[in-house]
Amino acid sequence: MLPWKRVLRPLSALLLAAAALLAPATAAHAQSAPSSGWNNYSCKPSAAHPRPVVLVHGTFGNGTDNWLALAPYLVNRGYCVFSLDYGQLPGVPLFDGLGPIDKSAAQLATFVDKVLAATGTPKADLVGHSQGGMMPRWYLKFLGGASKVNALVGIAPDNHGTTLDGLTQLLPYFPGAQELLTLATPGLADQMAGSPFVTKLNQGGDTVPGVHYTVIATKYDEVVTPYRSQFLDGPDVNNVLLQDKCALDFSDHVAIGLTDRVAYHEVANALDPAHATPTTCASVIG
């Protein structure tokens, strides 16, 4: 008999390496440190931008590193911007977003309440990358978040799970692999296409009434596959393919969230649709 535990360790490591594309490697981990004006709890939303924006990082990310470009982009446009850390695992100090996603959604619920209390506003807007664009849907659907959220903007969100370009299809050929992955990193197992979490999340429809949804995807996404699985169905949904706005944009899963100003322009449009302007390749200088 094969020593399955030894065989499965490389497979688990391969899955972890693929998921690590969801955020950049960092030398140090700062827990939601104020930077470039965000996480400023004395900030009061203006009449022009009456709701705070909560940024929700992706798997292996954190509330600082994921937003070194987008947070200042929004602050400079007059928004009160906040970000959180969630999904921590014991003994894993550098990377977040690995814990059970329903528990991460509960952390988001607590954080949104904190932001609303500090800003004195009844609702927030949420912007998330990868898992951070999908996980809030659990908060909206099952934890009462719909009454506290105006809009959810997902940048490359794995709304219907991911096959990691077919890698997860190998798991049935390795007895015990699914169980090992679930025990070691439940946040990764939850994101697999067809997982119990993804199935429950999407039962009864992708959206809830009263929330405006935007999904921004790139056809060059190599992590959330197939990329069209990111899109949502519902009466108040705007699904955006980045290459329909700028055919010359070759951003992958990481770049669309961390550096892509064409995508950021679509985020700004989603947060303030009354003053939206066309998104083109020229938006990179906006």
C-alpha distance (Angstrom), angle and dihedral (degrees) to the residues before:
residue distance angle dihedral
M1 . . .
L2 3.76 . .
P3 3.83 116.8 .
W4 3.81 92.2 -113.6
K5 3.76 96.4 -170.5
R6 3.77 90.7 58.8
V7 3.78 91.6 45.3
L8 3.78 92.5 49.5
R9 3.77 96.8 50.5
P10 3.84 93.4 73.1
L11 3.80 90.4 46.3
S12 3.80 92.0 51.1
A13 3.79 89.9 46.9
L14 3.80 89.9 51.3
L15 3.78 91.2 53.0
L16 3.78 90.6 47.9
A17 3.79 91.1 50.2
A18 3.77 91.9 51.1
A19 3.78 92.0 48.3
A20 3.79 90.1 48.5
L21 3.79 86.9 73.7
L22 3.79 85.0 77.4
A23 3.79 91.3 81.9
P24 3.80 139.6 13.6
A25 3.77 122.3 -95.9
T26 3.77 112.8 -105.1
A27 3.77 134.2 -162.1
A28 3.77 93.5 -144.6
H29 3.78 135.1 18.9
A30 3.79 119.4 -133.3
Q31 3.77 114.1 -168.3
S32 3.81 104.5 -128.6
A33 3.79 92.3 -49.5
P34 3.80 116.1 -174.4
S35 3.79 107.1 -102.3
S36 3.79 132.2 170.6
G37 3.80 90.9 -7.2
W38 3.79 102.6 -50.2
N39 3.81 126.7 121.7
N40 3.77 87.1 35.4
Y41 3.79 103.7 150.4
S42 3.79 92.3 -167.0
C43 3.81 90.3 62.7
K44 3.80 113.7 114.8
P45 3.81 119.1 -160.8
S46 3.79 115.5 -114.2
A47 3.77 129.8 -131.6
A48 3.80 88.3 -104.2
H49 3.83 92.4 52.1
P50 3.80 105.2 22.4
R51 3.80 99.0 172.6
P52 3.80 131.4 64.2
V53 3.80 116.9 -120.0
V54 3.80 118.0 -131.0
L55 3.81 115.2 -159.1
V56 3.81 116.4 -150.8
H57 3.81 116.0 -161.0
G58 3.80 127.8 -142.7
T59 3.80 133.7 -112.8
F60 3.81 112.3 -57.8
G61 3.81 88.2 12.9
N62 3.78 132.3 104.3
G63 3.76 138.7 -150.3
T64 3.79 94.3 -89.6
D65 3.79 111.0 34.7
N66 3.80 95.5 46.5
W67 3.80 91.5 57.5
L68 3.80 107.6 40.3
A69 3.81 89.6 119.4
L70 3.82 106.8 26.1
A71 3.81 97.5 45.8
P72 3.85 94.5 57.2
Y73 3.82 88.9 41.5
L74 3.81 89.5 59.9
V75 3.81 95.9 38.0
N76 3.79 89.4 54.5
R77 3.79 88.0 55.0
G78 3.78 92.2 56.5
Y79 3.80 102.9 -96.2
C80 3.79 127.0 138.4
V81 3.79 100.7 -126.8
F82 3.80 129.8 -165.3
S83 3.79 135.0 175.1
L84 3.77 134.4 -169.5
D85 3.79 140.5 -159.7
Y86 3.80 116.1 -127.7
G87 3.79 143.0 163.2
Q88 3.81 97.8 41.9
L89 3.80 119.0 174.1
P90 3.82 122.9 -150.2
G91 3.76 111.1 -98.4
V92 3.82 94.0 15.0
P93 3.81 104.2 102.9
L94 3.80 102.2 165.0
F95 3.79 106.2 48.9
D96 3.80 132.8 47.0
G97 3.78 135.6 -171.0
L98 3.82 94.0 66.3
G99 3.79 101.0 108.5
P100 3.82 126.7 91.7
I101 3.78 106.3 -60.5
D102 3.79 95.8 -134.6
K103 3.81 88.0 58.0
S104 3.81 89.8 47.5
A105 3.81 89.0 53.5
A106 3.79 88.7 55.1
Q107 3.80 88.9 53.6
L108 3.80 88.7 51.9
A109 3.81 90.2 51.0
T110 3.80 91.0 54.7
F111 3.79 91.9 46.9
V112 3.81 94.2 49.5
D113 3.81 89.7 51.7
K114 3.80 89.0 52.1
V115 3.82 92.0 50.7
L116 3.80 93.7 46.5
A117 3.80 91.1 50.0
A118 3.81 92.1 49.3
T119 3.80 95.3 46.7
G120 3.79 97.2 38.1
T121 3.78 92.8 -129.3
P122 3.82 129.3 133.5
K123 3.80 96.6 -141.3
A124 3.80 141.5 27.5
D125 3.78 135.2 -158.8
L126 3.80 118.3 -126.4
V127 3.81 126.1 -148.0
G128 3.79 117.9 -176.5
H129 3.79 138.8 176.0
S130 3.82 121.5 -142.0
Q131 3.84 108.0 -40.3
G132 3.80 85.5 9.3
G133 3.80 89.9 63.5
M134 3.79 93.3 49.3
M135 3.82 104.7 35.4
P136 3.84 93.9 64.7
R137 3.80 88.7 63.4
W138 3.83 88.0 70.1
Y139 3.80 88.5 52.8
L140 3.80 90.6 49.4
K141 3.78 94.9 45.7
F142 3.80 104.4 37.8
L143 3.82 109.7 15.1
G144 3.80 103.0 50.8
G145 3.78 95.8 -100.6
A146 3.80 95.5 133.4
S147 3.80 91.1 78.0
K148 3.82 91.5 52.7
V149 3.81 101.5 42.4
N150 3.78 128.6 72.7
A151 3.80 99.9 -177.7
L152 3.79 140.0 6.9
V153 3.79 117.2 -156.0
G154 3.79 114.4 -169.6
I155 3.80 120.0 -163.7
A156 3.82 108.1 -160.2
P157 3.83 91.8 -24.2
D158 3.81 120.4 -178.1
N159 3.79 92.4 -133.6
H160 3.79 94.8 159.9
G161 3.78 97.8 28.7
T162 3.77 127.2 -101.0
T163 3.78 137.9 -99.7
L164 3.83 91.5 -155.7
D165 3.82 87.5 -128.8
G166 3.80 90.3 -48.6
L167 3.81 96.6 -49.1
T168 3.79 93.2 120.9
Q169 3.80 89.8 56.1
L170 3.82 87.0 72.4
L171 3.79 93.8 63.9
P172 3.85 96.9 85.3
Y173 3.82 88.4 60.0
F174 3.82 91.3 60.6
P175 3.81 110.2 62.3
G176 3.79 109.7 -137.4
A177 3.80 95.4 14.6
Q178 3.79 94.1 113.6
E179 3.80 91.5 50.0
L180 3.81 92.6 48.5
L181 3.80 92.3 49.5
T182 3.81 91.5 48.4
L183 3.80 93.3 50.4
A184 3.81 96.0 43.8
T185 3.80 100.8 41.4
P186 3.81 112.7 5.4
G187 3.80 91.2 175.7
L188 3.81 89.2 64.4
A189 3.79 94.7 44.3
D190 3.81 90.4 51.0
Q191 3.81 90.2 57.6
M192 3.78 96.6 56.0
A193 3.79 114.6 111.9
G194 3.79 108.6 -99.4
S195 3.81 95.4 19.1
P196 3.82 117.7 145.7
F197 3.81 88.7 -111.3
V198 3.81 94.9 53.1
T199 3.80 91.3 43.6
K200 3.80 93.5 53.2
L201 3.81 92.7 42.5
N202 3.79 92.3 58.1
Q203 3.79 100.0 37.5
G204 3.78 111.3 117.2
G205 3.80 94.6 15.8
D206 3.76 140.7 -40.9
T207 3.80 98.5 -99.6
V208 3.78 142.8 42.2
P209 3.82 125.3 -138.0
G210 3.78 119.8 -93.7
V211 3.81 98.4 29.1
H212 3.81 123.8 102.2
Y213 3.81 112.0 -138.8
T214 3.80 129.0 -157.2
V215 3.80 125.4 178.1
I216 3.80 120.4 -168.3
A217 3.81 114.0 -167.4
T218 3.79 138.4 172.1
K219 3.79 123.2 -145.5
Y220 3.80 87.9 -139.9
D221 3.80 92.5 65.4
E222 3.80 108.2 133.8
V223 3.82 96.8 178.3
V224 3.82 105.6 48.3
T225 3.77 101.8 48.5
P226 2.92 136.1 -144.2
Y227 3.78 87.8 27.6
R228 3.80 94.2 -146.3
S229 3.80 88.9 63.0
Q230 3.79 85.3 76.4
F231 3.79 92.1 69.5
L232 3.79 121.4 97.1
D233 3.79 131.9 -140.1
G234 3.78 118.2 -139.5
P235 3.79 146.5 102.5
D236 3.82 96.2 -90.0
V237 3.79 102.8 40.0
N238 3.79 131.3 122.1
N239 3.81 111.4 -167.5
V240 3.80 111.9 -166.2
L241 3.80 126.9 -169.8
L242 3.79 108.2 -157.5
Q243 3.81 93.5 -142.5
D244 3.82 90.6 57.5
K245 3.81 86.1 63.6
C246 3.80 97.3 39.2
A247 3.80 118.8 9.9
L248 3.80 89.4 -167.7
D249 3.80 93.1 61.0
F250 3.81 108.7 107.1
S251 3.80 97.8 174.4
D252 3.78 116.3 151.9
H253 3.80 128.0 -153.7
V254 3.78 94.9 -71.4
A255 3.80 99.4 40.6
I256 3.80 95.8 49.6
G257 3.80 89.6 62.3
L258 3.78 102.4 33.1
T259 3.81 106.7 38.4
D260 3.81 114.6 0.1
R261 3.79 110.9 118.3
V262 3.81 92.2 -177.1
A263 3.80 86.7 62.0
Y264 3.79 89.9 43.7
H265 3.79 90.1 55.7
E266 3.79 88.4 56.3
V267 3.81 88.8 49.7
A268 3.81 89.7 53.7
N269 3.80 90.3 48.8
A270 3.80 90.9 51.3
L271 3.81 92.2 49.9
D272 3.81 93.0 48.6
P273 3.81 107.7 23.3
A274 3.81 92.6 164.3
H275 3.81 88.7 68.1
A276 3.80 99.3 32.8
T277 3.80 117.9 146.0
P278 3.80 128.6 -164.2
T279 3.78 115.3 -78.4
T280 3.79 114.3 -135.3
C281 3.80 138.9 150.9
A282 3.80 86.3 -83.5
S283 3.81 89.5 65.9
V284 3.81 88.6 85.5
I285 3.78 88.4 80.2
G286 3.77 94.8 45.0
